[in-house]
Each structure stands twice: as structure tokens, then as C-alpha cells.
């Protein structure tokens, strides 16, 4: 089973209650596979949110994506009761996503 | 115009000290910038200042400046947003520090004020993402600061300031200001501000460009993280910037470290809004041009926002956390039992809503509670957290967690209690022309 972390690296950031993750393949030829895997419904399922809370921006010339997940940070860094209020750890979670095919 | 070298001295208020000193010593810098102001910092500083419990600015900056002063070239300009809620107050403290220091003589200090828009923000201004207005916050509002552009800091430098202290300013703008002054770029022109703003965006988190927040213990290897060097940029007159770090420091600057930081915290890469330019990051080029040397080019802007973002601090009560740890056989079951006991008592004994208490198993599923954990933890920490305006409820949570020692499951140890007064941050927008940043030359 291939997971995103086998093909790509990621960095997590936040703005308010929104988690923003950068993900990029190590090898340029894996860009298309990432493009197929990073569908809003699949990412939403992985993050336990509704698909309407997820936006994926492809940045083909840079060979990267930003994955935007809204409402997953328990109110955001200044409000959250969570152990990781920034959601810095969510890059590791994203890289656990199973790559199809 | 000659190439301009600008360095990052800190990427947040709590950042390491010695990387800036090393950069000042070995970097031959034209400017050194200290980003010290997280979103909620001004609200917290305002609250401190109001309660006269401390300064309205970040006192640590004085230690940072004292540390780099022995190494700074006379021409090196220093900029920081550590002024927080009181830039003039910090500027005065800096004047005193410089006067007492053998290398401080002759350096002029300016403060940039006017980002505080508490007095001019319309009460009908809508809070982003809600149906509420600023007026609805009532006396919970503690601060409202606009993210101002580079202009005022540029005027300060043009007036001869060597040290510029600001409050809230776009993080990238703080870096863009000295670059734009050097190259004669116009802060009213988004096209001219695109390149320096992009440089600022890449430098503003300091070590995150040079291998911090990057290593993964396997494929992404970063040498010498314990001595991570902070980055500088050599910005040419055509806007092309080469990024590097001081010789002999640890860390790594590569296409991958730069790419991760380029898109860091960017929702839509084709429209990254900053006060001075709305950047399109999609066409930016990143090229490795030497060992630990990366070239970034093709910054472009599509205008700039008509309105400035305003960061609004809201009094938000207390965050109370209590936790207790379990190990070995049945650790997870015992920790789960501990969580259930506290929540049951919250309702049955104290007559409160058990759902106001968040319950997590740290070491098992606290960071992604929606995700099915795999395997049993060898040790686990039961963590209970509560957000409340009622200080007594916070104290009650602490008592309940601590009482688990003798009244809870077997083998609970290391109870840990914390209480923080918190300022929440919401945002709104204000018309650019209602905000009037200005410069106060303090020496």
C-alpha cells in the first residue's frame, strides 16, 4: 500500500480555524498521481470533515499543491482546547493518505 | 544599484537568539529584521499594558538587540515589529540601550505608529466568517490593529532611522521596506513591491527557510539542526533574490525547503494578499544555484487589496488543562476511565455540561481524534481541557484531575495542571484611507 508520504513531503500551517497544508512530490513524475489522489472528497474523508470544507489548489509550474481544510482546528490557535492548537501535526496525518493505483 | 543583503533575525517572539548574532557577525548585512509578533501577541500585550502588569511591547527584543550590537556593521539597519501595542515605548527603551552601549552611538531610532485602529474602526464592520459586527463584541474587544504596508517604515528609513520599531505590519512588509528604499522602489506600486514582498514572505519565518520544520527523520535529512543558521537574501536591482545562510552554520537551503516556505499558510497561491501587493506565486521560479544557495525569481503582483486586514483581539476567558499519565498493562483503558470519571462528575456532582470539557488520550488519539488509532500505546496521558470565562470552573477542573491520584484508576501519575488567560483573534477589514501610519523619530 502506497501512502502520500512515500511520494511527497508536506508542511502544515494555519489561518484561524483553517488548516493549510503544502504538499509536493519528491519526483516531478509523481505529480499526476498526487493530482489524482488529492480530491476534495478523499481528503475530506481522511480529515473527518464534509467535502465542502476542503479546497485543493494545484500549482503545476511549481509542482505542488495547497490543501485547505476548514473547521478542523477546534476554533483555531487562539481558541482551541486541543493538544495541538495550530494543527502543526496535520502534515504527518496528510502523508498517511493512501494513494490509489 | 548594488545587491542588497537582508537577514532574518527571528521568526517569532520565542525564537532562538544566537542565529541572529552569527548572521550579524558573518553575514555582512545591510539590514537585519526581527519578526516577533504573532497574531495574538498585540492583544496579550494590550492586556498586559492595561493591567500595568508589564510592558505593551516585547521586552525580549532588547536582549536580541544587545546580542547583535557588538557584531553589526555601522550601515546595518535593524527593523522589528516587537513594538506590539507600544512601538514608541520600545523605541525609547532601545534609545536607552544604545546610549549605554559602546557600539550604539550614532544610531537613530524611529517608531511606526498608526496601526492601532481601535478608535476608527466602524462598529458595523463585519467580523470575517461570522454574522457578528465589531460592535457586538462590546467590552470583550481588547485591540484592533491593521496590517499596514511597508510605506511608513520606508519613510522612517528615508528620514535616517537606523532602527525602526513597528507594531502590527504585514510580516513581509517589514522586510520589504529596507529593500525597496535601497532600490528606489515605490511603495504605492504593487508591481515594484512584488519582489521585495516575496523576499519578505520567504524570510519572515527565519529558520523555516533553512531546514527548520522540515526534517522527517528519514528522507528529508537536514544536517546540523542544533546549530541551524538563519537565512539572508541578496536582492538584485531586477528583483531576483539569492537566498543563503551564514558559513559554518547547520541547516539546509534547497529547492524543497524554499518551496515549502513559499506556499506556507497560503490559501490560494494565485492570490496571496499582502498590504503592498497581491502576489501570484504560481509562476515563481526556484532554482538551486550553488550549495545552500537558492535563486527565487519572477515575482508578480496583480494590484493590491483596497482594504487592509485588521487583527482584532477579543477577551476570551481562560483555558484550563489538566492531565494525568498511565503506563503499561491496560494503560489506555485506565486513561479512558479517568476521562469518563471526570466528565461524569462534571455533570452529576457539579451540575455542569460535560460536553464543555474536552477529553483526549495523548499518545493515542489527541492530535487527530477522528482517525482510528493503530495499536496500543505503551503509555498514555489522559488530558482534559476547558475554555471558560469562569475562573472557578477552571479551578474546579484542576481539582478534579488532581483528585484522580487517590480517587481514580490505578497507577495514575504526573498530574499536570495549567491555566492561561486567553485573547482570541478575529479579523475584519478597513478601508486603506482610514488608516494613517506615521513615523515618530525618537532619537
Boltz contact constraints between the chains, C-beta under 6 A:
constraints:
  - contact:
      token1: [A, 9]
      token2: [B, 220]
      max_distance: 6.0
  - contact:
      token1: [A, 11]
      token2: [B, 260]
      max_distance: 6.0
  - contact:
      token1: [A, 11]
      token2: [B, 264]
      max_distance: 6.0
  - contact:
      token1: [A, 13]
      token2: [B, 264]
      max_distance: 6.0
  - contact:
      token1: [A, 13]
      token2: [B, 265]
      max_distance: 6.0
  - contact:
      token1: [A, 20]
      token2: [B, 265]
      max_distance: 6.0
  - contact:
      token1: [A, 20]
      token2: [B, 267]
      max_distance: 6.0
  - contact:
      token1: [A, 22]
      token2: [B, 260]
      max_distance: 6.0
  - contact:
      token1: [A, 22]
      token2: [B, 263]
      max_distance: 6.0
  - contact:
      token1: [A, 24]
      token2: [B, 259]
      max_distance: 6.0
  - contact:
      token1: [A, 48]
      token2: [B, 370]
      max_distance: 6.0
  - contact:
      token1: [A, 57]
      token2: [B, 268]
      max_distance: 6.0
  - contact:
      token1: [A, 57]
      token2: [B, 269]
      max_distance: 6.0
  - contact:
      token1: [A, 59]
      token2: [B, 269]
      max_distance: 6.0
  - contact:
      token1: [A, 59]
      token2: [B, 282]
      max_distance: 6.0
  - contact:
      token1: [A, 61]
      token2: [B, 282]
      max_distance: 6.0
  - contact:
      token1: [A, 64]
      token2: [B, 259]
      max_distance: 6.0
  - contact:
      token1: [A, 64]
      token2: [B, 263]
      max_distance: 6.0
  - contact:
      token1: [A, 66]
      token2: [B, 263]
      max_distance: 6.0
  - contact:
      token1: [A, 66]
      token2: [B, 266]
      max_distance: 6.0
  - contact:
      token1: [A, 66]
      token2: [B, 269]
      max_distance: 6.0
  - contact:
      token1: [A, 68]
      token2: [B, 267]
      max_distance: 6.0
  - contact:
      token1: [A, 78]
      token2: [B, 40]
      max_distance: 6.0
  - contact:
      token1: [A, 78]
      token2: [B, 424]
      max_distance: 6.0
  - contact:
      token1: [A, 78]
      token2: [B, 425]
      max_distance: 6.0
  - contact:
      token1: [A, 79]
      token2: [B, 424]
      max_distance: 6.0
  - contact:
      token1: [A, 81]
      token2: [B, 358]
      max_distance: 6.0
  - contact:
      token1: [A, 81]
      token2: [B, 385]
      max_distance: 6.0
  - contact:
      token1: [A, 81]
      token2: [B, 387]
      max_distance: 6.0
  - contact:
      token1: [A, 83]
      token2: [B, 360]
      max_distance: 6.0
  - contact:
      token1: [A, 83]
      token2: [B, 362]
      max_distance: 6.0
  - contact:
      token1: [A, 83]
      token2: [B, 366]
      max_distance: 6.0
  - contact:
      token1: [A, 84]
      token2: [B, 367]
      max_distance: 6.0
  - contact:
      token1: [A, 89]
      token2: [B, 367]
      max_distance: 6.0
  - contact:
      token1: [A, 93]
      token2: [B, 368]
      max_distance: 6.0
